[in-house]
């Protein structure tokens, strides 16, 4: 579905000054020693305002939105010297950060030096006080990337009493079905959050996918509908059976052209309500609910700390605050390994890097299989105006594999026809495995404390729909602050047939 998207525009951006007449900035943060991109560097342009570079070190800024009187931005990353870059002098598109080595001992002074288990206890004790629960408004950018890949597509033709539903037709169906499908969305939103509820305003959104897949499936659907109309008798019903399981489906409910069907068709033509908005709200709710300190999280390394082995590796700085660097891994039947960066003064986890060490969930039952194979990411928190920490950045990857290995029969039955009720039958064997990977990137540009009344007053734009793009277009976000895309998204383009 994807094809290389020309990167000429991006190449030109890197040959031009950072500060252009269009008041837009596209830059890359690079390690001055290794010349490699610095992922997740903080670019600050206000007290509680800023953005974060992507996994390649790239970032962009709409300079017109940075506020009057701003003359510099500040770039920082863990293990590097904080660098101020004056805007008025013009900025290079490659911005270098110098590594800042920190001695592992003798740098920070303590009233009492704590061992790693005592530090983890302090983290647990301070969670209720460290993380913000007050009503807040956050301007954020959310990018979701979904990659689907059919690892196995086995549809075995066994028998059919309908001439058109033969092995040749089934093989043609297999050839039509897409073996891979990618779907991307980008959304600039205002997220209003209070205990127990949240509201969302979508400022602008885009979605990228291949509509050719929809056309192929629509053509297949019409072909199947004609075959059924030509061969299935009035008042028949279909019995769909897989092994010991069976379910009746009234044929009229599929093929009927009555007033009811017309009403449904009319409903489908009406603008969708709450689909896109509701989907984004669900995604944001899940991302927040799965933060390590919440009840719904899979990341139980603090709540179930007895299952993990913690090792104090040393010290570093994040946002000019000293932090402990602590690795963790399972010591009993636990799921994750990773690194946490704990503020030395208030014991807040300011950054978390994690990955699963085994499948999180595995189900195999009666020919159906489901396995959660990947759960990894980086989460960063920053201190707000009330000295509480709130979410600043998420990069999360979730992968799963789903399969079915079962027989399938579709049987037409009709009790109004003399003789045998069974009229027709199609028998298949299914052996299908699908791999799905979801990636979430969220960056918070601006946070402001508000009242509960302000949250309640938000009117959601539930008719908002994303703009369809057949290839990534950087001009779509001109004038807005977003997180720079990675290579996979920059190169996405729908092949023309």
C-alpha positions in Angstrom: 0.0 0.0 0.0 2.9 2.3 0.7 5.3 3.8 -1.8 8.3 6.0 -1.4 7.3 9.6 -0.9 9.7 12.2 -2.3 11.7 13.9 0.4 12.8 16.8 -1.8 10.8 19.3 0.3 12.5 18.1 3.5 15.9 18.2 1.9 15.4 21.8 0.8 14.3 22.7 4.3 17.7 21.5 5.6 19.5 23.7 3.1 17.7 26.8 4.1 17.9 29.0 7.3 16.0 27.9 10.3 14.2 31.2 10.5 12.4 31.9 7.1 10.1 34.4 5.7 7.3 32.0 6.2 7.9 32.1 9.9 8.3 28.4 10.1 11.2 26.4 11.6 12.2 22.8 10.7 15.3 21.6 12.5 17.1 18.5 13.8 18.8 18.2 17.2 22.1 16.3 16.8 24.7 15.0 19.2 27.8 17.2 18.7 30.1 14.2 19.1 28.4 11.3 17.4 26.4 13.5 14.8 23.4 11.3 15.5 19.9 12.7 16.1 18.9 13.2 19.7 15.4 11.7 20.3 12.9 13.4 22.6 14.9 16.6 23.2 12.9 19.3 24.9 12.5 22.6 23.0 11.1 25.2 25.4 9.7 28.5 24.3 7.7 29.5 27.4 7.5 28.7 31.1 5.1 25.8 30.5 5.3 25.8 26.8 7.4 23.7 24.4 7.6 20.8 22.1 9.7 17.6 21.8 11.8 16.3 19.0 10.7 13.0 17.4 12.7 9.7 17.5 15.0 11.0 14.8 15.7 14.3 16.6 13.5 16.4 14.3 11.2 19.2 15.4 9.3 22.0 13.8 7.9 25.3 15.1 5.3 27.8 13.8 7.2 30.9 14.9 4.1 33.2 14.6 2.5 31.2 17.4 5.3 31.5 19.9 4.2 34.9 21.3 5.5 38.4 21.0 8.8 39.3 22.5 10.3 35.8 22.3 13.9 36.1 21.3 15.3 32.6 22.1 14.3 29.0 22.5 16.1 26.6 24.8 17.0 23.0 23.9 17.8 20.4 26.5 18.0 16.7 26.8 19.1 14.2 29.4 22.9 14.0 29.4 23.5 17.1 27.3 24.2 20.8 28.1 21.2 23.0 27.9 21.5 25.3 24.8 19.9 28.7 24.2 19.4 29.6 20.5 18.5 33.2 19.7 15.8 33.5 17.0 16.6 37.0 15.9 20.0 35.9 14.6 18.6 33.1 12.6 19.0 29.4 13.4 20.8 26.7 11.6 18.7 23.7 10.6 21.1 21.4 12.4 21.4 22.2 16.1 24.2 20.5 18.1 24.0 19.6 21.7 27.2 18.9 23.7 27.2 15.9 25.9 27.4 16.7 29.6 29.1 13.9 31.5 28.0 13.6 35.1 30.1 11.9 37.8 28.2 9.0 39.4 29.3 10.1 42.9 30.2 13.3 44.6 28.0 15.5 42.5 24.8 15.5 44.6 24.9 16.0 48.4 22.3 14.2 50.6 21.3 14.5 54.2 21.1 10.7 54.1 22.1 8.6 51.1 19.3 6.2 50.2 19.6 2.8 48.8 17.5 1.8 45.8 14.8 0.1 47.7 14.3 3.2 49.9 14.1 5.4 46.8 11.4 3.2 45.4 9.5 3.4 48.7 9.7 7.2 48.5 8.4 7.1 44.9 5.4 5.1 46.1 4.7 7.3 49.1 4.8 10.5 47.0 2.7 9.5 44.0 -0.5 11.0 45.5 1.3 14.4 46.0 3.5 14.5 42.9 1.1 14.1 40.0 -1.6 16.7 39.0 -5.2 15.9 39.7 -6.5 19.5 39.3 -8.6 20.6 36.2 -6.3 21.4 33.4 -6.4 22.5 29.7 -3.7 21.1 27.5 -2.9 21.9 23.8 -1.5 18.7 22.3 -0.7 16.9 19.1 -1.6 13.2 18.8 -0.4 11.0 16.0 -1.5 7.4 15.7 0.0 4.9 13.3 -1.6 1.5 12.6 0.3 -1.2 10.7 -1.6 -4.3 9.7 0.1 -7.2 8.0 -1.4 -10.6 7.0 1.2 -13.1 8.0 -0.8 -16.0 6.7 -3.9 -16.1 4.5 -5.1 -19.6 4.0 -8.7 -20.1 2.7 -9.1 -23.6 1.5 -12.0 -24.4 -0.8 -13.7 -27.7 0.2 -17.1 -27.9 -1.4 -19.9 -25.7 -2.8 -23.3 -26.4 -4.3 -23.4 -22.9 -5.9 -21.6 -23.0 -9.2 -20.2 -19.4 -8.9 -18.8 -20.1 -5.5 -16.0 -22.4 -6.7 -12.3 -22.8 -6.0 -11.4 -20.2 -8.7 -13.7 -17.6 -7.1 -12.3 -18.3 -3.6 -8.7 -18.0 -4.9 -9.7 -14.7 -6.6 -11.0 -13.5 -3.2 -7.7 -14.3 -1.5 -5.8 -12.4 -4.2 -8.0 -9.3 -3.8 -7.7 -9.1 0.0 -5.0 -6.6 1.0 -2.0 -8.3 2.6 -1.1 -5.1 4.4 -2.8 -1.9 5.3 -1.4 1.2 7.1 -3.6 3.9 8.7 -2.4 7.2 10.2 -4.1 10.0 11.9 -2.8 13.4 13.1 -4.8 15.6 15.4 -4.2 19.0 17.0 -6.5 19.2 20.0 -7.3 21.0 23.2 -7.8 18.4 26.0 -9.8 19.5 29.0 -9.3 17.2 32.0 -10.8 17.0 35.4 -11.2 14.1 37.9 -13.7 11.7 36.5 -14.2 13.3 33.1 -12.6 14.9 30.1 -13.7 17.0 27.1 -12.0 17.4 23.8 -11.9 20.1 21.1 -10.4 19.0 17.8 -8.7 22.0 16.1 -7.6 20.2 13.0 -7.0 16.6 11.9 -5.8 14.5 9.0 -6.0 10.8 8.2 -3.9 8.9 5.7 -4.7 5.5 4.2 -5.2 3.8 0.9 -8.7 4.1 -0.4 -8.0 1.6 -3.1 -8.5 -1.1 -0.4 -12.0 0.2 0.2 -12.8 0.0 -3.5 -11.6 -3.6 -3.8 -13.7 -4.7 -0.8 -16.7 -2.8 -2.2 -16.4 -4.6 -5.6 -16.1 -7.9 -3.8 -19.1 -7.2 -1.7 -21.3 -6.3 -4.7 -20.1 -9.5 -6.5 -21.1 -11.7 -3.5 -24.4 -9.9 -3.1 -25.3 -10.7 -6.8 -24.3 -14.3 -6.4 -26.6 -14.6 -3.3 -29.5 -12.8 -5.0 -29.3 -15.1 -8.0 -29.0 -18.4 -6.0 -30.7 -17.9 -2.6 -34.5 -18.6 -2.5 -37.0 -16.2 -0.9 -37.6 -16.8 2.9 -34.3 -18.6 3.2 -31.9 -18.1 6.1 -28.2 -18.8 6.3 -26.6 -20.9 9.0 -23.0 -20.0 9.5 -21.2 -22.8 11.3 -17.7 -23.2 12.5 -17.0 -26.5 14.3 -19.6 -26.9 17.0 -20.7 -23.3 16.8 -23.5 -22.0 14.6 -25.6 -18.9 14.1 -28.6 -18.1 11.9 -28.6 -15.0 9.7 -31.9 -14.1 7.9 -31.1 -13.5 4.3 -33.7 -10.8 4.0 -31.7 -8.8 6.5 -28.7 -8.9 4.1 -30.4 -8.5 0.7 -33.7 -6.9 1.4 -34.5 -3.7 -0.5 -37.4 -2.7 1.6 -38.1 0.6 3.3 -36.1 -0.5 6.3 -33.0 -1.0 4.1 -33.6 2.3 2.5 -33.7 4.0 5.9 -30.4 2.4 6.8 -28.9 3.5 3.5 -30.0 7.1 4.2 -28.5 6.9 7.7 -25.2 5.9 6.2 -25.3 9.0 3.9 -25.7 11.4 6.8 -22.7 13.0 8.5 -21.1 10.7 11.1 -21.5 12.0 14.6 -18.9 11.5 17.2 -17.0 8.9 15.3 -13.7 10.7 15.0 -14.1 12.7 18.2 -15.2 9.7 20.1 -12.3 7.6 18.8 -9.7 10.3 19.8 -11.3 10.6 23.3 -11.1 6.9 23.7 -7.4 6.9 22.7 -6.5 9.7 25.0 -8.4 8.2 27.9 -6.5 4.9 27.4 -3.2 6.7 27.2 -3.8 8.5 30.4 -5.4 5.5 32.2 -2.3 3.4 31.4 0.2 5.8 33.1 2.2 3.9 35.6 0.5 5.4 38.7 -3.2 4.7 37.6 -5.3 1.7 38.5 -5.8 0.5 34.9 -2.1 0.4 34.0 -0.2 -2.7 32.8 3.0 -1.0 34.0 2.8 -2.4 37.6 6.6 -2.1 38.4 5.8 0.4 41.2 2.6 -1.0 42.5 4.0 -4.5 42.4 7.6 -3.5 43.1 8.3 -6.7 45.0 8.2 -8.6 41.7 11.1 -6.4 40.3 14.8 -6.0 40.9 15.9 -2.3 40.9 19.5 -1.2 40.4 20.7 2.4 41.0 22.9 3.1 38.0 23.9 6.7 38.8 22.7 10.2 38.4 21.9 12.7 35.6 19.8 15.9 35.0 16.4 16.4 33.4 15.2 20.0 33.1 18.1 21.1 35.4 16.8 18.8 38.1 19.0 16.0 39.5 17.6 12.6 39.0 18.4 9.0 40.1 18.9 6.7 37.1 17.3 3.3 38.1 17.1 0.2 36.0 14.4 -2.4 36.7 13.8 -6.0 35.5 11.7 -8.9 36.7 12.9 -11.0 39.6 9.8 -13.1 39.6 6.9 -13.5 37.2 6.7 -9.9 36.0 6.3 -8.4 32.6 8.6 -5.4 32.1 12.1 -4.1 32.1 13.3 -0.5 31.7 14.7 2.6 33.3 13.1 5.2 35.5 14.5 8.7 36.2 13.5 9.8 39.7 13.8 13.4 40.9 16.2 13.5 43.8 14.2 16.1 45.8 10.6 15.1 45.4 10.9 11.4 44.2 8.7 11.9 41.2 9.4 9.8 38.1 10.1 12.3 35.4 10.8 9.9 32.7 10.1 6.2 32.1 11.5 3.9 29.3 10.0 0.4 29.3 9.5 -2.7 27.2 7.9 -6.0 27.9 10.0 -9.1 28.4 7.3 -11.6 27.4 3.8 -11.7 25.9 1.4 -9.9 28.1 -1.6 -11.9 27.2 -2.0 -15.2 25.3 -5.2 -16.9 24.4 -5.6 -20.1 22.4 -9.1 -21.6 22.3 -10.9 -23.7 19.8 -8.9 -22.6 16.8 -8.8 -18.9 17.8 -5.6 -17.2 19.0 -4.7 -13.8 20.4 -1.4 -12.7 21.7 -0.1 -9.3 22.9 3.5 -9.4 21.8 4.8 -5.8 22.1 4.3 -3.1 24.8 7.1 -0.6 24.9 7.6 3.1 25.0 8.8 6.3 26.6 6.8 8.6 28.9 8.0 12.1 30.1 6.4 14.3 32.8 7.0 18.0 33.5 6.2 20.1 36.5 3.4 22.6 36.1 2.3 25.9 37.7 1.0 24.1 40.8 4.3 22.3 41.2 2.6 19.0 40.3 3.8 16.8 37.4 1.7 16.3 34.3 2.1 14.4 31.1 4.4 16.0 28.6 5.2 13.3 26.1 4.3 9.7 25.1 5.8 7.4 22.5 4.1 4.0 22.8 4.1 0.9 20.6 1.5 -1.9 21.1 1.6 -5.0 19.0 -0.6 -8.1 18.8 -1.2 -11.2 16.7 -4.6 -12.6 16.0 -5.4 -15.8 14.2 -8.1 -18.3 13.3 -7.6 -21.9 12.2 -11.0 -23.4 11.9 -13.5 -24.9 9.4 -16.3 -22.6 8.1 -19.6 -23.6 6.6 -22.3 -21.4 5.2 -25.6 -23.3 4.8 -28.8 -22.0 3.1 -31.9 -23.4 4.7 -35.6 -22.9 3.8 -38.5 -24.4 5.7 -41.1 -23.4 3.1 -39.5 -25.5 0.3 -40.7 -29.1 0.1 -38.2 -31.8 0.8 -34.9 -31.1 2.5 -34.5 -27.8 4.3 -30.9 -27.5 3.2 -30.7 -25.8 -0.2 -27.1 -24.8 -0.6 -23.8 -25.2 1.2 -20.3 -23.6 1.0 -17.5 -25.3 3.0 -14.2 -23.7 3.6 -11.1 -24.1 5.8 -9.7 -20.9 7.4 -6.1 -20.5 8.5 -5.5 -16.8 8.8 -2.9 -14.9 11.0 -2.9 -11.1 11.2 -0.2 -8.9 12.9 -1.2 -5.5 14.1 1.1 -2.8 15.5 -0.2 0.5 16.9 2.1 3.4 17.6 1.0 6.5 19.6 2.9 9.8 19.7 1.6 12.5 21.9 3.3 15.8 22.7 1.8 18.5 25.0 2.7 22.0 23.9 1.0 24.1 26.5 -0.7 23.4 29.9 -2.9 25.8 31.9 -4.8 25.1 35.1 -8.5 25.9 34.8 -11.6 25.5 36.9 -14.0 22.6 36.9 -16.6 25.1 35.7 -14.5 25.8 32.6 -14.2 22.1 31.9 -18.0 21.7 32.1 -18.6 24.6 29.8 -16.7 23.1 26.9 -18.9 22.3 23.9 -17.4 19.4 21.9 -17.4 19.6 18.1 -18.8 16.1 17.6 -19.2 16.5 13.8 -15.5 17.1 13.2 -14.1 14.8 10.5 -10.4 14.4 9.6 -9.2 15.6 6.2 -8.2 12.7 4.0 -4.7 12.7 2.5 -3.3 10.2 0.0 0.2 11.1 1.0 1.9 13.1 3.7 1.7 16.8 3.1 3.8 19.1 5.3 1.9 22.1 4.0 -1.3 20.8 5.7 0.1 21.8 9.1 1.6 25.1 8.0 1.2 27.6 10.8 0.7 25.0 13.5 3.0 23.4 16.0 3.1 19.7 15.6 5.5 16.8 16.2 7.6 16.1 13.2 6.8 12.8 11.4 9.1 9.9 11.2 10.4 8.4 8.0 7.5 5.9 7.6 5.0 8.6 7.6 7.0 11.1 5.5 7.3 8.4 2.8 3.7 7.3 2.9 1.9 7.6 -0.5 -1.0 5.8 -2.1 0.0 4.0 -5.2 -2.0 5.1 -8.2 -3.6 2.2 -10.2 
